[in-house]
Each structure stands twice: as C-alpha cells, then as structure tokens.
C-alpha cells in the first residue's frame, strides 16, 4: 500500500514539505487553520517568496491545468486524520513574547486538534524546532488522547532548510535525522525518504532528545561562526587589519572551512536568533545553563553589529546628526533569495537611522511588501537606482546578486555623494573605487 501523507501547517516549512512530498510521488493533504493561506495554495500560489516553490506547487496541486493532482489542501483535522498514514507537524515555534523561550502553543494546538481523530495506527512526525523534551511530552499526550492509543506513535524529524534553497534542501537533503521509539516508526520514515536515501543521503536514527538537539545545535554552531568572524572584524577595525583577508586565510584550514566567515551586520531571520535564545532558555530549565552562556555573547555580538553599521554611516556623513541626510539602503530581507524580513539586520539598521532623523529610502528585489508592513514610515523605491538618487550615503545591507551586478558608474550619476558602506563585504571594492566611489566595509579599514 502506498503511504498517504498529511502536512499540518502550510507556512514556509509546511508548504515546501507538502510540495516536495508530492514531487516524491506521495498523495499529500496539506492542512492549515488560516483560510486565506489555503485559498492561495489551492490556486498554486505561495504565501512567501521561495525560488522554485510556486512552480513545484503548480506541478502537483489538484485542479490546476497539467498537474499530477497529488496535492490537496483542507482546514479539517478529521479529514487529514482519515487521509494520512504519516502526519508531519510543520507549524511555527516563535520566540515567546517578552522571553527567550520558544512559544509551543502552535505545536501543542496542532497535536491537540489532530489527536482525537486518530482512530487507527498512525505516525505523527514533528518537524518544528522545539525545546528538548517536547517530543517525550507530546508522545505521552498522543497516547492518552488518540482513540488509537499507543498505536498513534510520534517521531521527530527536524528540518534543515535554508531560505532560498528550501526546495532543493527538501528533495536532496544533506542528512535526514529521525528520532524514533520503534522499528515501525523508523521503517515508515525510511519509506517516506526512500528516494533521497537511495541517492546517498545519510539517514541518522536516534532518540527523541538527540533529534531535538540536532537542529538547535546546528543553528548555534552556525551563529557562533558568524559572530566569531564579526568579533574578528571589530579587532581588525581597531588594529587596521582586513577581516576579508583574515577569513580567507583561516578558511583554508579544512577544520574551519570558508562558509559563514563573511563579516558584516550579522544574522537575522525567523530561525537563528530565536533558536539560540530558546536553546539558552531550555538549558536553564534543565539546570545546564552554564553550558550555553557563550551563546549570550554570540547574540550580543550579533546585535552589536547593527549599531556599528549605524555608527559607520554617521562617520561617513561627517560624524554628526542624521537630520536632513538622505540615506539609501539596498536590502530589506534578512538574506538574499527570500522576502523574509523577520528580525532583518538590514531593516533594523534602516529603522535606527530613520529614528535618528535620516531620510531613508529602501529597495529590495523581493522584500518590499513585507518591509512596508513592518516599517511603514520608511521611504521605498522601485529600483536600486531610484533608492540611490540624491543619497548622501549608500548602505549595502542584503547581498542580492542584483546588487553585486550594479553598475557603480550609473549609480554615481544620480547619488548626491559617492560613498558606499558594504555591510555584507560582498561587493568588489576595486570596481567601486575605480568608478569614483569611497568604499568602506566593516573590519576592512585598509582594504
């Protein structure tokens, strides 16, 4: 019998997972409690920008011309429970308001809504990033509240999606981690992921706590690497060194590697910041807070980078007030190939300068609509050229390819002053200087 899959939650993670499962050949039913989101997905439209996702949806959503028909959507938990043999829980775990801890209300609500309808042996698979210990608690809840009792099993299968590469990361993951308690649960997940396993993707089987810790550990390590090179940028500023050359030199050591060693205004988005804070909070609850005190400094270094970019802009404008100064900001999304502006360093910097009296104009290839919702008082332009027009300083804060390919000479014709601050160390200094610009980047005073 071919497995049928339900996906609970159709946000960034869930919509991608549902479309990818259909691509792997499964019949899939996606569920969400937001009618507007379901209506969009039924039309083959995605509620966020993610390269390749809309095309994949249209390939499989039932009722669309030429689709496989393998992917449908519903708001009915009873329908999802009756349909699926495996139920993936893909809802959000944001930071709890006013605290470091994760807000588990969406995960708890999804499991509570599904459980009463589970009348036959089934597997519920958590993919959300949760505090360690959550899976044990949810497994007990399922056994107590599902009519199928202990035959309604739980497994934990953390996601490792990179925004901008989510489709490929789901179809061709670099590893699959599964926290299970039975041979049956492992076998079902091996069936689900049979295609990537056959293509050579490692399949790591572990217990619940380890599976939960893998995602938070990975994000903490990546955050540490980013904040480390940003700390080195601060030292380079003080010593007159070049952090880009420093990163290149240490990156040749294969124990360190080159990835995530580009100094700049730091990390943001909906995962890294809230995940390391939730990790610290949970370690404290477990009495292991001393083990993760270093993450507090990682978070602090990251947030400090934003203020340092504001100060770099102030220096570029003569060291005084931002009042009456026109500032162009290239970038609003927290990273390229995404429209996600959650905890975006670029928007944070733009907002700080605006609050200090600067006339800020922002352009981003995909994040404009979301940026306007978060910061409606900022100015917005329809192109990089229009954002730069009349600017006294230009800040490059999201490393879109489109920005790397800009013609500095064309921009120089419309700018009030040819001063660019590269907050991502991603532009070619020689190219910009040759076009008459004063180029400055964090940690590269001698570049």
C-alpha positions as CSV (number, residue, x, y, z in Angstrom):
1,X,0.0,0.0,0.0
2,X,1.3,3.4,-0.9
3,X,1.6,5.8,2.0
4,X,-0.5,8.9,2.2
5,X,0.9,12.0,3.9
6,X,-0.7,14.9,5.7
7,X,1.2,18.1,6.4
8,X,-0.1,20.2,9.4
9,X,0.8,23.8,8.9
10,X,1.4,25.3,5.4
11,X,3.7,28.2,6.1
12,X,7.3,28.3,4.8
13,X,8.3,24.8,6.1
14,X,4.9,23.1,5.6
15,X,4.2,24.4,2.1
16,X,7.7,23.3,0.9
17,X,7.4,19.9,2.6
18,X,4.0,19.2,1.1
19,X,5.0,20.1,-2.4
20,X,8.2,18.1,-2.1
21,X,6.4,15.0,-0.8
22,X,4.1,15.2,-3.8
23,X,7.1,15.5,-6.1
24,X,8.5,12.3,-4.4
25,X,5.3,10.6,-5.6
26,X,3.0,10.6,-2.5
27,X,-0.6,11.7,-2.3
28,X,-0.5,14.7,0.1
29,X,-3.1,16.6,2.0
30,X,-1.9,20.0,3.5
31,X,-3.8,21.5,6.4
32,X,-3.9,25.0,7.8
33,X,-6.3,27.0,10.1
34,X,-5.9,30.2,8.0
35,X,-8.5,30.2,5.2
36,X,-6.6,32.8,3.2
37,X,-3.5,30.7,3.1
38,X,-5.4,27.6,2.0
39,X,-7.2,29.5,-0.8
40,X,-3.8,30.8,-2.2
41,X,-2.3,27.3,-2.1
42,X,-5.3,25.8,-3.9
43,X,-4.6,28.3,-6.7
44,X,-1.0,27.2,-6.8
45,X,0.2,30.5,-5.2
46,X,2.8,30.6,-2.3
47,X,2.3,32.9,0.7
48,X,6.1,33.7,0.6
49,X,8.9,34.1,-1.9
50,X,11.0,30.9,-2.3
51,X,12.7,30.1,-5.5
52,X,11.2,27.1,-7.3
53,X,8.4,26.5,-4.8
54,X,5.5,28.0,-6.8
55,X,6.5,26.0,-9.9
56,X,6.6,22.8,-7.8
57,X,3.2,23.6,-6.3
58,X,1.6,24.2,-9.7
59,X,3.0,20.9,-10.8
60,X,1.1,19.0,-8.2
61,X,-1.9,20.9,-6.8
62,X,-5.2,19.2,-7.7
63,X,-7.4,21.0,-10.2
64,X,-4.7,23.1,-11.8
65,X,-4.0,22.5,-15.6
66,X,-1.5,19.8,-16.2
67,X,-0.9,19.0,-12.5
68,X,-0.4,15.5,-11.1
69,X,-3.3,16.1,-8.7
70,X,-1.3,14.5,-5.9
71,X,-1.5,17.6,-3.6
72,X,-4.7,18.9,-2.0
73,X,-5.5,21.3,0.9
74,X,-8.0,21.3,3.7
75,X,-8.9,23.0,7.0
76,X,-10.5,19.9,8.5
77,X,-8.4,17.9,11.0
78,X,-10.8,14.9,10.8
79,X,-10.2,14.8,7.0
80,X,-6.5,15.0,7.5
81,X,-6.5,12.2,10.2
82,X,-8.6,9.9,8.0
83,X,-6.4,10.6,4.9
84,X,-2.9,10.3,6.2
85,X,-0.8,7.3,7.3
86,X,2.0,9.8,8.3
87,X,1.2,13.2,9.6
88,X,4.0,15.9,9.5
89,X,3.7,18.7,12.0
90,X,5.3,21.8,10.4
91,X,3.9,24.7,12.5
92,X,5.9,27.7,13.8
93,X,7.6,28.0,17.2
94,X,8.3,31.7,17.6
95,X,10.0,33.3,20.5
96,X,7.7,33.8,23.4
97,X,6.7,37.5,23.8
98,X,9.0,39.1,26.4
99,X,11.0,35.9,27.0
100,X,13.8,33.9,25.4
101,X,11.8,30.7,25.5
102,X,10.0,29.2,22.5
103,X,6.3,29.6,22.1
104,X,5.0,26.0,21.8
105,X,1.3,26.9,21.6
106,X,1.1,26.3,17.8
107,X,2.7,22.8,18.1
108,X,0.6,21.9,21.1
109,X,-2.6,23.1,19.4
110,X,-1.8,21.1,16.2
111,X,-1.3,17.9,18.1
112,X,-4.3,18.5,20.3
113,X,-6.5,19.1,17.3
114,X,-5.3,16.0,15.5
115,X,-5.2,13.5,18.3
116,X,-9.0,12.9,18.8
117,X,-9.3,11.9,15.2
118,X,-6.5,9.3,15.1
119,X,-8.5,6.1,15.3
120,X,-6.0,3.7,13.6
121,X,-2.3,3.0,13.8
122,X,-0.5,6.1,12.5
123,X,2.7,8.1,12.8
124,X,2.8,11.8,13.8
125,X,6.2,13.3,12.8
126,X,7.3,16.6,14.3
127,X,9.5,18.8,12.1
128,X,9.2,22.0,14.0
129,X,12.2,23.3,16.0
130,X,11.3,22.6,19.6
131,X,12.9,22.7,23.1
132,X,14.4,19.4,24.0
133,X,11.9,17.3,26.0
134,X,9.0,18.4,23.9
135,X,8.8,15.1,22.0
136,X,8.5,13.0,25.2
137,X,5.7,15.2,26.4
138,X,3.8,15.1,23.0
139,X,4.2,11.3,22.7
140,X,2.5,10.9,26.1
141,X,-0.2,13.3,25.1
142,X,-0.9,11.4,21.8
143,X,-1.1,8.0,23.6
144,X,-3.5,9.4,26.1
145,X,-5.8,11.4,23.8
146,X,-5.9,9.5,20.5
147,X,-8.5,6.7,20.2
148,X,-5.8,4.5,18.7
149,X,-3.8,4.9,22.0
150,X,-0.2,3.9,21.8
151,X,-0.7,2.9,18.1
152,X,-0.7,6.7,17.4
153,X,3.1,7.0,17.6
154,X,5.3,10.0,17.5
155,X,8.7,10.6,15.8
156,X,10.9,13.7,15.5
157,X,12.4,14.6,12.2
158,X,14.0,18.1,12.3
159,X,14.1,20.3,9.2
160,X,17.4,21.9,8.0
161,X,16.0,24.2,5.3
162,X,18.0,27.2,4.1
163,X,15.7,30.0,2.9
164,X,16.4,30.5,-0.8
165,X,17.3,26.8,-1.2
166,X,14.4,25.1,0.6
167,X,13.1,23.1,-2.3
168,X,16.4,21.5,-3.1
169,X,17.2,21.0,0.6
170,X,13.9,19.0,1.0
171,X,14.3,16.9,-2.2
172,X,18.1,16.4,-1.8
173,X,18.8,16.8,1.9
174,X,22.4,16.6,3.2
175,X,21.2,14.4,6.1
176,X,17.9,13.0,7.4
177,X,17.7,12.8,11.2
178,X,14.9,10.7,12.8
179,X,14.2,10.4,16.5
180,X,12.1,7.2,16.9
181,X,11.0,4.7,19.6
182,X,10.1,1.8,17.4
183,X,11.2,-0.2,14.4
184,X,7.8,0.5,12.8
185,X,8.3,4.3,13.0
186,X,11.8,4.0,11.5
187,X,10.5,1.8,8.7
188,X,7.7,4.3,7.8
189,X,10.2,7.2,7.7
190,X,12.6,5.1,5.5
191,X,9.6,4.6,3.1
192,X,8.9,8.4,3.1
193,X,12.5,9.2,2.4
194,X,13.3,6.2,0.2
195,X,14.3,8.4,-2.8
196,X,16.9,10.6,-1.1
197,X,18.2,7.6,0.8
198,X,18.7,5.8,-2.5
199,X,20.5,8.8,-3.8
200,X,23.0,8.6,-0.9
201,X,21.6,10.9,1.8
202,X,22.7,9.7,5.2
203,X,19.8,8.5,7.4
204,X,20.6,9.1,11.1
205,X,18.4,7.2,13.6
206,X,18.4,8.5,17.2
207,X,16.3,9.0,20.3
208,X,13.9,11.9,20.8
209,X,16.2,14.3,22.8
210,X,19.1,13.9,20.4
211,X,16.9,14.5,17.4
212,X,15.5,17.7,19.0
213,X,19.0,18.9,19.9
214,X,20.5,18.4,16.4
215,X,18.7,21.4,14.9
216,X,19.4,23.8,17.8
217,X,23.0,22.6,18.0
218,X,23.5,23.2,14.3
219,X,22.0,26.7,14.4
220,X,24.0,27.5,17.5
221,X,27.2,26.5,15.7
222,X,26.4,28.5,12.6
223,X,25.5,31.5,14.7
224,X,28.8,31.1,16.6
225,X,30.8,31.1,13.4
226,X,29.1,34.2,12.1
227,X,29.6,36.1,15.4
228,X,33.2,34.9,15.6
229,X,34.2,36.5,12.3
230,X,32.2,39.6,13.3
231,X,34.2,39.8,16.5
232,X,37.4,39.5,14.4
233,X,36.1,42.4,12.3
234,X,35.9,44.5,15.5
235,X,39.5,43.6,16.2
236,X,40.5,44.4,12.6
237,X,38.9,47.8,12.9
238,X,40.9,48.5,16.0
239,X,44.2,47.1,14.6
240,X,43.9,48.3,11.0
241,X,43.6,44.7,9.6
242,X,41.4,43.3,6.8
243,X,38.9,40.8,8.0
244,X,38.1,39.6,4.5
245,X,41.8,38.5,4.0
246,X,41.8,37.1,7.6
247,X,38.7,35.0,6.8
248,X,40.3,33.8,3.5
249,X,43.4,32.8,5.3
250,X,41.8,30.8,8.2
251,X,39.2,29.4,5.8
252,X,41.9,27.4,4.0
253,X,42.1,25.3,7.2
254,X,39.6,22.5,6.4
255,X,38.9,22.1,10.1
256,X,37.5,25.7,10.0
257,X,36.2,26.0,6.4
258,X,35.3,29.1,4.5
259,X,31.5,29.1,4.9
260,X,29.8,31.5,7.2
261,X,33.0,33.5,7.6
262,X,31.9,36.7,5.8
263,X,31.9,39.6,8.3
264,X,29.0,42.0,8.2
265,X,25.9,43.2,10.0
266,X,25.1,39.8,11.3
267,X,22.4,37.2,11.1
268,X,18.6,37.6,11.4
269,X,15.5,35.8,10.1
270,X,13.0,33.6,11.8
271,X,15.3,30.8,12.9
272,X,18.9,31.6,14.2
273,X,18.1,34.4,16.6
274,X,15.1,32.8,18.3
275,X,16.5,29.3,18.2
276,X,19.7,30.2,20.1
277,X,17.7,32.1,22.7
278,X,15.2,29.3,23.1
279,X,18.2,26.9,23.5
280,X,19.6,29.0,26.3
281,X,16.2,29.2,28.0
282,X,15.7,25.4,27.8
283,X,19.3,24.7,29.1
284,X,18.5,26.9,32.1
285,X,15.3,24.9,32.8
286,X,17.3,21.7,32.7
287,X,20.0,23.1,35.0
288,X,22.6,23.2,32.3
289,X,22.6,27.0,31.7
290,X,26.4,27.2,32.3
291,X,27.0,25.1,29.2
292,X,25.4,27.7,26.9
293,X,26.5,31.0,28.5
294,X,28.7,31.6,25.4
295,X,25.5,31.9,23.3
296,X,24.6,35.0,25.2
297,X,27.8,36.7,23.9
298,X,27.1,35.3,20.4
299,X,23.7,37.0,20.5
300,X,25.3,40.2,21.9
301,X,28.0,40.4,19.2
302,X,25.3,39.8,16.5
303,X,23.1,42.6,17.8
304,X,26.1,45.0,18.2
305,X,26.9,44.7,14.5
306,X,23.7,46.6,13.7
307,X,24.6,49.5,15.9
308,X,28.2,49.6,14.5
309,X,26.8,49.9,10.9
310,X,24.7,52.9,12.1
311,X,27.8,54.5,13.5
312,X,29.8,53.8,10.3
313,X,27.1,55.6,8.4
314,X,27.2,58.5,10.8
315,X,31.0,58.7,10.4
316,X,30.6,58.6,6.6
317,X,28.3,61.7,6.9
318,X,30.8,63.7,8.9
319,X,30.2,62.3,12.4
320,X,27.2,64.5,13.3
321,X,23.5,64.2,13.1
322,X,21.5,62.2,10.5
323,X,19.0,65.1,10.3
324,X,18.4,66.2,6.7
325,X,20.7,63.5,5.4
326,X,19.5,61.2,2.6
327,X,20.4,57.5,3.2
328,X,19.9,54.8,0.6
329,X,19.5,51.2,1.9
330,X,20.0,48.4,-0.6
331,X,18.3,45.4,1.0
332,X,15.3,44.7,3.4
333,X,15.2,40.9,3.5
334,X,17.4,39.2,6.2
335,X,19.2,37.3,3.4
336,X,19.1,37.2,-0.4
337,X,16.7,34.9,-2.4
338,X,14.0,35.5,0.3
339,X,11.3,38.0,1.1
340,X,11.6,37.3,4.8
341,X,12.1,40.4,6.9
342,X,11.7,38.9,10.3
343,X,14.5,40.3,12.6
344,X,16.2,41.6,9.5
345,X,19.5,43.4,10.3
346,X,19.1,45.5,7.1
347,X,15.7,46.8,8.2
348,X,16.9,47.2,11.8
349,X,19.7,49.5,10.6
350,X,17.4,51.4,8.3
351,X,14.9,51.9,11.1
352,X,17.6,53.1,13.6
353,X,18.8,55.7,11.1
354,X,15.3,56.8,10.4
355,X,14.5,57.2,14.1
356,X,17.6,59.4,14.4
357,X,16.3,61.8,11.7
358,X,17.7,60.4,8.5
359,X,15.7,60.3,5.3
360,X,15.9,56.6,4.5
361,X,14.9,55.1,1.2
362,X,14.9,51.3,0.9
363,X,14.9,48.9,-2.1
364,X,14.8,45.1,-2.1
365,X,14.1,42.8,-5.0
366,X,11.6,40.7,-3.2
367,X,11.0,42.0,0.4
368,X,9.3,45.4,-0.3
369,X,5.8,44.4,0.6
370,X,6.8,42.7,3.9
371,X,9.1,45.6,4.8
372,X,6.4,48.2,4.3
373,X,4.2,46.2,6.7
374,X,6.9,46.2,9.4
375,X,8.3,49.8,8.8
376,X,5.6,51.8,7.0
377,X,7.3,55.1,7.9
378,X,10.5,54.3,5.8
379,X,10.8,55.5,2.2
380,X,10.7,52.9,-0.5
381,X,11.9,53.0,-4.1
382,X,11.0,50.8,-7.1
383,X,14.7,50.2,-8.1
384,X,18.2,50.4,-6.7
385,X,18.8,53.4,-9.0
386,X,15.8,55.3,-7.5
387,X,16.8,54.4,-4.0
388,X,20.3,55.9,-4.6
389,X,19.0,59.1,-6.3
390,X,20.1,62.1,-4.2
391,X,21.6,59.9,-1.5
392,X,24.4,61.2,0.7
393,X,25.5,57.7,1.6
394,X,24.5,54.2,0.3
395,X,24.3,51.2,2.6
396,X,24.5,47.7,1.0
397,X,22.8,45.5,3.6
398,X,21.5,42.4,1.9
399,X,23.8,40.6,-0.5
400,X,21.4,40.1,-3.5
401,X,23.2,39.1,-6.7
402,X,21.3,42.0,-8.3
403,X,23.2,44.4,-6.1
404,X,26.6,42.8,-6.8
405,X,25.9,43.3,-10.5
406,X,25.0,47.0,-10.2
407,X,27.0,49.5,-12.4
408,X,28.7,51.8,-9.9
409,X,29.2,54.5,-12.6
410,X,25.4,54.6,-13.4
411,X,24.6,54.9,-9.7
412,X,27.3,57.6,-9.3
413,X,25.5,59.8,-11.7
414,X,22.4,60.0,-9.5
415,X,23.9,59.9,-6.0
416,X,24.5,63.2,-4.1
417,X,27.7,61.8,-2.7
418,X,29.6,58.7,-3.9
419,X,30.0,56.9,-0.6
420,X,29.1,53.3,-0.2
421,X,29.2,51.2,3.0
422,X,29.2,47.5,2.3
423,X,27.5,45.9,5.3
424,X,27.9,42.4,3.8
425,X,31.5,42.5,2.5
426,X,30.1,41.2,-0.8
427,X,30.9,44.0,-3.3
428,X,34.1,44.4,-5.3
429,X,36.0,47.3,-3.7
430,X,38.2,47.9,-6.7
431,X,35.3,48.1,-9.1
432,X,33.5,50.7,-6.9
433,X,36.6,52.8,-6.2
434,X,37.6,52.8,-9.9
435,X,34.1,54.3,-10.6
436,X,34.9,57.1,-8.1
437,X,33.2,55.8,-5.0
438,X,34.5,55.9,-1.5
439,X,34.1,52.3,-0.4
440,X,34.1,51.2,3.2
441,X,33.2,47.8,4.8
442,X,33.2,46.6,8.4
443,X,36.5,45.2,9.5
444,X,38.3,46.5,6.4
445,X,39.7,49.9,7.2
446,X,42.8,49.2,5.0
447,X,41.0,47.4,2.2
